Amino acid sequence: MSVLFQKLLHTGKVNSFRKFLYPSLSHCKCLSERKFSDSHNKFVSFDEVAAQRRDEARRSLVIQVNSESSFNELYGYCSKYASINGIHHYKNSGGEHFMLVEFSTEQSMKDVLRNCSAHQKEHDVMALKSPFLWFRANSGKKAKLTIPTDVSLVIKDGNAITDEEKLNAELQACSNISDQMQLLYDRTTLNDIGVRLRYMVARQLEVVFESLYTNIEVRPFGSSVNGFGRMGCDLDLVLTNELTHQLSDPKKRLVYQEKKCSSGVRPWQRHLELVAELLELRVAGVSRVTRILHARVPIVKYAHELAGLDCDLCYGNLSGVYMSELLWALGTLDARARPLTQCVRRWAAAHALTSAHAGRWVTNFPLTLMVLFFLQQRGVLPSVKNLINRAGKEDIRIAEENVNCTFLRDMNKLPTECYGQNEANLETLLLQFFEFYSQFDFSEKAISVIEGKAIRKPNSQPLYIVNPLENMLNVSRNVSYEECERLKAEIRNAAWQLEAGSDDKKSDDWGLLSLIEKKSSRGLKRLLRVGNSHRLVAVKDLFNEDDDSDKEEGFRSKLERLTQKSDKVEESVKEMKEDLEKNSKEKKDKKINFKNSQVASEVFRIRRDKMV
């Protein structure tokens, strides 16, 4: 892949290639055209992207409208006062329509607010400025609007989740597993409007909190910004008010009288209590506020109905921001890292290895580290230790509790021999991922992306994955022994299934579909299909173990094996089938006891279609 990228770099085709690999960021100006001879601009840093997104949010408004047909009237109304870069349409979970309007400058946005905005007159409403508004119907005569013919919505219904049936049909039509993996990533990764909305929610909180804190910043982190997020993912936010050199200039003699806070967690728990009250009373669109203040990192959870997002807000957790920056940097180095990670996480969700709720099972973050660690073993990505050793003074970052988050930020300074030394396609990497971990010694070894190699476990926890920024912490310490064993079993099954199905003809569940589809009647049909060579679980596991069922299952198993034989055993098949029918008649009054009625109905239907 690195060789291909170098060729594209010299031929001047890198921008079209980047749009193909990263369609969700095609509208981001930070990825605009560059001089191909300038190798220092090959990679875009996390800080550049974050700065670009924050600037977009400062120049944008989110306006609730009647429908997407309100575009012409809204554009005509706002464009009289300011220049508009683009309008993005989306719907929230309640089906309400919104338009995110990006203006050319922040001053243009302020001009629109000054000339076009107003507050409600209801007595129970506390007036508050916010980047979230709604478009009131015109009370007078509608003016004739002259909209340029080349102006239209940038995107319509931009945050709609891809329909599963449509997605499966598209995956079915792909020519190979690599194409399936890339398509899955393109269809499900967090897109441009999704990122914009998350920064708008952060901007809304900044506007509300600016009167309480100096130099306030609300920064998204986690899946929303690290490049590994999917459509509909939760939004993690951190509230910070770090003092810059200008604010704490020792040369200035007049110093503000301020309220001091004692060290420790408790003062910031009280600050978050205040923040939670403000969210409930003052922030438009916020509902279902929940305080979790006694955790290791106190947070406030809430739902943002206008943006259709579930949010977690904490204070001062900059290590989370730096972790997002590290994952962004590693994901940027090779275009295969993010699609591979997306597929593995989708596979884990389909097999109920992960859950939307916290518990004793593995989460998406450890799975992401497992993928990155595997890619380090294949020479695709460098170790974090390599990035730390190459860091300069400008890369020094110290988070809360003196956590050292220093590593190389500018990936353009990383020598090309440190990464991209493997040109295997996505299909090969996916199979090798499952094969690698099916042979990994989880009982004795720990996964460390810092070292880029397995290390000895410091304790007896079932699954040990070293935190990339705090090497004394295990990010998978919550995983129980049973869940770890189930993870290993599913990894072995996936490796066996991919390898066994590589030469098969395309069926309705070929390739990636067989891994990411959730268990259903279709999966049961695949399990019981006559001549199925992919069966990983014995059919008898579906039945209660009794003599009658075991005996009939013995005949059935023999019949299934014989149907795959050559014509020489055709008579034996016929005789065995007759024996089975005779045996069934003798036991017509006896019924097989299934574990549940759904399994029973599906088995009898399939047996009628396939066996009789």
Disulfide bonds with the S-S distance in Angstrom:
none
